[in-house]
Amino acid sequence: MKLSMTLNYGGAFRDSAERVVALEAAGIDQVWVAELYSFDAISQVGYLAAKTKTIEIGTSILNVYSRSAALMAMTAAGCDHVSDGRFALGLGASGPQVIEGFHGIPFEKPMQRIKEYIEACRIVWRRETGFTYRGETVQVPLPDGLGTGLGKPLKIINHPQRADIPIWWASLKPRSVAATAEMADGWLPIMFVPERYEQVWGKDLKAGLARRDPGLGALEIAAGGMVAIGEDLVGDVRDAVLDQGRATAALYIGGMGARGKNFYNDVARAYGYEQEAIAIQDLYLDGRKTEAAAAVPSELLALSHLVGPIGHIKDRVAAYKEAGVTVLSVNPVGPDAVRTVEALRGIVDDA
């Protein structure tokens, strides 16, 4: 099992990069760079590639609306080149608030668009023919009657370092999760609870895996949460650490989308927290964010993070492994992140 972490898109990036360098030495295998509507992720990927030596660097996520399919493929190939084959392309749809409100692009056919981007990127990287694709959302070259009529299929000029750059899909909805299991190299779920994920996504994962090309290999899964390890992390002390996750959980469950269009709220409901999800969203959208955070179920926090004594952490690592997680995605909290990662690395390696 690998260890990964995600950089906070709202933090000071240079400071975060220095932290990555230290955590690389401590045993972190992957780092994911978020984008949302902050600084672009790609400039940060290039910076990290220059600062690190072995760590894999991925995007979590690039949305498939703000870049053309060809540019997405070119960008991934460039990142893979400067990192010497350490790049992973994390794709997703984002949501209508960002895509329409910030990028000014209609939020249409998100699942189909991601599927076509995956196929298009792999065509570009292989360089077997000029780039030609006829889909619902991607049509290259432009069809007759559109544009000047002068477009022609082209190959990417440079030879990509790898024609099989790993593609990870951040999906949540049932059909998209099935498509992820069928087409992607890896899956980036959020709010993953190992003991309950099957009641939310199990049927869809199995359906997608049944259609998966064996040549893709096994589906990678990255999931996890905050990590803090210590024999004193019991009772109220442990709860105080878990409470640090309340604001983020409330943001996603309550504020990431409108009523009826919040995928994270849907996941919380599917886990069995239907009334709590309704209350969190109502409070958050009414501007009562502190109360929304307080309404996040303590059980959900405990199950989606790794906080407690060594024995408890061993049990949580085992639960994630049992659920098929191949990359434990962690956010070390506490005064010494390096020491925490070193301790977790030892637990994972001994499991």
N, C-alpha and C positions, 0 to 999 in steps of 0.2 A: 504494500500500500504506500503510495506517494503522499507527500504533504504539500499543500499549497496554501497561498494566502492571496487576498484581493486588496489592492491599494485603494484607499479612500479617495474618491474623485474630488472631495472638498478640502483635502489637506494640502500641506506644503510639499510639492512633489519631490524637490531635491532632498528634503529630510527623509521622505519615504524611501527614496532610492538608496540612501545610505543605510537605512534599516534593512532593506532587501539584501544588500551586500553582506551585512552581519548575519542575517538569518540564512543566507545561502550556505555559509560556513557551518551553521548550526544544524542544517539538515533539511531545509525547505527545498523541495524539488521544482515547484512551479510558482509563478506569480502571475496573477491576472490583473489587467489594467482596465478599470472601468472608464466609460466615456459619458453616457447620458447626455447632458447639454452643458458640460464643463469643458476644460481643455480637451483637444482631440487626444485619443489614446495612442495614435501611431507615433507622434513625436516622442511620447514617453517610452514607448516600446524601444525605439532607436536608442534613447538615452540609457535605458536599462541594459540593452545589448552591449553597449560599450563599457558599462560599469561592472558587469558580471561575467562569469566564465562558464558555468555549467547549468544554471537554473533555466528551466523552460519558461518562456514569456508568452502569455496569451492575452487576448482581448475579451473582456467580459462586460459588455458586448459591443460589437459594431452593429448598428442597425442597418437593415438592407434597403433603406429608402434614401439615405443621404449620399450614397456612393453608387455609381453604376456597377453592374456585375463585373465588367471588365476592369474597372478601377479597383474593385474589391480584390480581384485576383492579382492584379499588378502589385497592390499594396502588400498583400500577404506574401507574395514572392519576394518583394524587397525586404520585408521584415525577416523572412527566413534566411535571406542571403546575409544581411548584416549581423544576424545572431548566430551564423554558422549552423543553421538547421535546428534552432531551438524555439521556433515560433509555432504557436497554435492559434488558429483563426476561430475566435468565438463569435458566433452570429446570433442575432435575435431580431425581434420586430419592434422592440420598445412599445410605445402605445400612442394612441391618437393625440393625447395632450402634447407630447413631444414632437411627433412626426408632423402633425398638422399645425400645431401652435408655434413651434420653433423653426421647423424646416419648411413649412408651407407646402407639404406634399400630401395628397390624399392617403389616408391610412386604409388601403384596399388590399384584399387578398394576402394577408401577412404570411400565412402558412405556405401558400403556393409560391409566393415570392422567395421565401427562404429555400424551399426545395429547388427552385430553378437556379438560385444563386449557387447552391452547393454543386449542382451539376455543371453550371457554367464555369465556376472556378476550376474544377477538375479538368475540363476541356482545355482551358487556357494553359494550365500548368503542364499538361501532357504535350502540347505543341505538335500533335500529330497532323492537324490540318489547320487552316485558317479558322478563326473563331466564328462559328456559325451556330445560332441557337434560335429555335422557334418555340416559344412558350407563351403562356398567357400574360406574363408580366415582363419577360425579357425577350426581345426580338432583335437579333443582331445578324447581319447588317439590317438597317431599316428596311421594311417591306416596300414593294413598289407602291408609288403614290404618296410616300412620305419623304420629306427632305428633298435633297437635290437629285437623288438617284445615283450618286457617284460613289457611295460606300461599297467596300468590298471586304471579304473576309481577310483578316490579318492574324499573324502569329505574334505573340509577345516576342520582342527582339531578343531579350536575354534568355538564357536557358536557366529556368528555376533550379535552385539547389536540390529541391525535392518536388516530384510531381504528385506526391501524396501528403502534402502539408495537412496535419490533423485539423479537422473541422468539428468544432463543438457547437451544439445548438442549445440555447437557453429557452426551453419550452416549458409550458405549464398546462395548456389546454389539452384535452384528450387526443384529438386528431393530430395535433402537433407533436405530442409525446410519442405517438405511434410512428409518425414520420421520422422523428429523431432516431428511434430505435432501428428503423429500417435503413436510414441513409447516412447518418452522421457517425463520426469517429467517437464522439463523446457527448455526454448530456450534462448540462449545467442547471439542475433544478434549484429552487429556492424554497426555504421553509421545509426542508426534508426531515421527516421524522422516521427513522429506520423501522420502528415497530409498526408504523401505520401507513407507510408510503403505498403499500399495495392496495389499500382501500381507496386511494386517490388515483393512482396511476398504473396499478398492477396489470389490469386487463389490457390497457393500451400498449404498455411495454411488451407484453407477450405477443400481441397482434403484430407489432412492428418487427420484433425479433424473428418472427416466423417468416417474414418476407425479406430478411436481411441477406445480402450477398455475403457468403462465407469469406470472400476475399477481403472484406473490410476488417475482419478480425472481431474480437469481442467488443461490445459497447463499453466504453469507459464511463464512469459516473463520478462526478466531483460534488461532494456535499459535506457539510459540517457547520461549525459556528464558532462562537467564542471558546477559548480554551484557557483554563486556569487550573493549576495542579498544586494541591497542598493538603496536608493532613488537617489543617485548621478550617478547611472549606466545607463546613457542615452547618446545618441549621441556619440561623440568621446571617452568619458570615457568608455562607454560600448564596443565600437569597439576595444579599446586597450586591454580589457580583453579577448574578443573573439579571438583576434589575437594570443593569447597564444596557441590556438588550431590549428594554421595553420601548424606548423612543423609536428605534428603527422598526421594530415589529408593528408599532402603531402607525408609522408612516406608510409602510407597505399595505397593511390590512385596511387602514382607514383612508389614506390619502393618495395612493398611487392609482388614480383614475376616478371616474365619476361613479355614482350609484348605478349598478347594473353593468359597469364596464371596468371592474377592478378584479383582475385575474387572481391577485393574491388573496383578496377577500374570499373568492370562490374556493381557494385551497383550504383556508381556515375553516370554512363551512364544511368542506368535504372531510376534514379531519374530525368533525363532530362538534366544532365550536360555533355552531350556527348563531345562537343568540348573542354570544360574545362578539362575533364578527360584525353583527348588525350594530351592536352598541358602540364598538370601536369606531366604525365608519361614521355613525351619526355624530358622535362626539368630535371626531377629527374634522369632519366637514363643517361642523358648527364653530370651529376655531378653538375647541376645548382640548388641546393636544395633551396636556398633562393628565387630564381625566381619561383620555383615550389610552394613554400609556398604562395607566393604573388598571385599566380594564383588560389588558392582555392576560390570558390565563397563565398562571405560574407553571402549570403542568406543561404547556407548550414550550415555554422558555427552558424548562429543565430537560425536555426531550430533544430539543434542537440545538443544545450547546453542550460543551464538555467541561464542566466545572465541578470540582470535588477532589477527594483524596485519590491516591494512586489506584486503589482497588476499584473505585467507581469509574475512573477514566479507562481502566482496562476493560471494564464491562461495556462502556460506551463504544470503545474502539471495536470490540467484538461484535456489537450490534450493527455498526456501520458495515463491517466486513460481511456479516451474514446477509445484509440487505443488498450486497453487490457493489458497494462503493469501492472504487479503486483508487480514488484520490481524496484524502481527508482534507477538506478546505477549512483552515483555521484562522482565527483572529486572536493572537495571544494578548491577554490583558494582564495587567499587573506591572510591578516595577521593573521586571527583568524578562523581556520578551525572549531574548536569546536563551536564557536558562530554561524557560518554559518549553521552547521548541526542542531543545536538546533532550529534556525529560520525555516529551511526547515521542520524539524520534526513537528513544530507547524502548518505550512501551510498544510502539507500533512494530518495531523490528523483532521484538521478543514474542509478539502475539502469534 
